[in-house]
């Protein structure tokens, strides 16, 4: 996806800090991982997402998801960022629950399989594996 | 080696147990598992909870077979590594994932010859035994997203840049404080910056310029409405400084312009405060020494740092003597400004390192050339090679090196003419003697006059030890004139060797090399290898409206935040 970020100052947010070595010049922030089964972890992730957004003040947020990133989109929007949700490539039959929520939260919501574009306003642009 | 990973997300005991059972029946096999947070611990295989990504990659690269859940990340990495894999989908009914999407993913990848999908644990053992002897599978997987997705995201992001921060039409007040008379003729970086600022600002921006009266005809401490390049500006002069006086100080600090300006602004504290409070202004400061004014007026400020001076490099003796003032001003303005802009990435990086707490508000805003004035122009060839430089002749600009380079070029070819634009005095430098006969001194020129002169010019030269984003280079490039410069890192963005100029490394023989490059650039222009349009494309990203737009967006955002903080409960 990197070519699309050319000309922007990019901050990456991941649930793993083990990816730091793959990002040379860019900065990496982390969120604790959480699923909807882990209520407290979700709350922690949400608080962390708020901190990250408040500190970074992004102009735009692009994410391929999971629940903690939904929090990032939510708070990012409150702070005035444009937000793009790219539903996970793992979702080849229907949108993820986070993705379905993201339809109402993010400015734009796209999926990575043409067959998943059942909802109005959800588009298929292509997938992250070319 | 067989490498097993359940991903690092959720436990997947069913997979771990199934592989462990297979390992117990195949004791000769070397199995290594990353089991995440599972509660089942393998008894017949080596294992770990989680591997650092580098080790993970290494294990994956050296394994003979990869066993995993149907995680998209695991699959993509293994495909990129060219590995065969046996995958077992996580199922929601066992609480292994939130949904059964791994079944769908498995379905999509089932036709891939490198991938075997196990439906049950029993199935898994059989597939592992089958696959383990087959070896690597060469795959051709693209590491990049599809073109359409990239295009979509790029477009989406471009729209984010154009997004107005709040209502685009609500009035915004910005007060600039700088020792300048907007009617004056100074052509330095900051002066031109401020004139562009006035001329190109959006219609809803009310601009108050607190400056100096250069001609002695305006009342001090009062607003005078002026027209600059056709745009209105409220000018509030606080002291008189004749326009033809160089602003580089040579005497004592108290005679220097900035401290005098500081005190003069304070003399008119109440009238200025009244204007600022009535119009909801934020301050736009070009000099760090003025930062305390924002605190005194209790308004938010955007600070810009234009020069990259460091103590060890040659510069005016006064700045060196009062270095601690600069240091204090820097730390004060970084801490108290709303946004702090540096003119190049080097400065930004240095300040972010020195003030890690404030690194989020420190950004880069390079200077630009005004596209309305500096338009691409065809080359005009006559009897001579016109080499030019515009700017001051401060020691750090290294006029000595510049003149020696021109002299070297003069020895190489007889048709060299050197053009100096600015009010420095080349006679201060003994190196000037050798090129006096081929030099034309144009004195101080307005931007329009400079643009007219540039049409006849061919190649620009720059020898400075340090610079922000040198204005003359931006303007020259914008008109299609290539530059040969001594290397400065920020110039790498706009100067491509042989296309829009040359960057000459500081080696022992750089004067000769520099002269060769000037010569070479001219020859390339003559035979059409360098075209003005191509040169100017290198400065397009630095167009004035683009860059100023970011600055103005900051003022709007800053004022909105400031008001929120001041009046909680409102809005």
Interface residues (C-beta under 8 A of the other chain):
Chain A: X1 X2 X3 X4 X5 X7 X8 X9 X16 X18 X19 X21 X22 X33 X35 X36 X37 X55 X56 X57 X59 X60 X62 X80 X81 X82 X84 X86 X88 X89 X90 X91 X92 X93 X94 X96 X97 X108 X110 X112 X113 X123 X125 X126 X127 X128 X129 X130
Chain B: X8 X9 X10 X50 X52 X53 X54 X56 X71 X72 X76 X95 X98 X99 X101 X102 X104 X105 X107 X108 X141 X142 X143 X144 X145 X146 X147 X148 X149 X150 X151 X152 X153 X154 X156 X157 X159 X160 X161 X163 X165 X360 X363 X541 X557
